C-alpha cells in the first residue's frame, strides 16, 4: 500500500490524524503531514477511512 497526500490542497480538518495518528500528523499550520508513505497492513482499514473522510480529498491510497 502506498499513501500520498496533496498538502497544497489540505484544509487542516485533521480527520486523517483522528483516523490513524501513526500515519498522519499535522504541521504547525494544521496541514497534513505523512509520517510514512508505506504503512503496514495493520493500518489499511484506518488509512482507507482517512482517505474516505478527508473533506478536501487530498489523500490517495494505492494498493
N, C-alpha and C positions, 0 to 999 in steps of 0.2 A: 504494500500500500504506500502510495506517495501522496503527500499533502502539500498544497501550495496555497498561498494567500496573496491577495492584492491589497497591500497596505494602503495604497493611494486612494482606494475607494472605501476603506473602513470608516464606519461612523462611530466606533467606540462603544457599541451597545454592551459588549462583554459577555454575550451569551456563549461564546466559544469557551471562555475561561470557566464558566459555570459548568459547561458540558464535560470538559476534560482539562483540568489545570496542569496536568502533566505534559500536555502537548501544546497548549495555548497559554499566553500571558498577554498583558497589556503594557505598553511602554509608558513613559512619563506623561504622554499626551492622551493616554487612554486607547491608543490604537493597537491592533492585534500584533503580537509577536509570536512567531512559530518557534517553539522550543526544540522540536525535531521534525524533519520533513519525512521521516520514515518510521513512524511509531510501530511498536509491536502489535501483533494480532489482538492482544488483550484490550487494546484501545479502539478497535474497529468500530464497535457499536457507538461509543461516545463521540468519536470523530465524525462518524456519519450523522449523528444527531446534531453536532455543531454545524456541519455543512447545511443541514436542513433548517435550523433555527436562526441562522445568521440573517438579519434583516437586510443587509446590504449585499448578500450573496457573494462575499469575497473569498470564500473557502471552496477549494476544489479538491476532491479525493479521487485518485485513480487507483484501480486495483492492479 
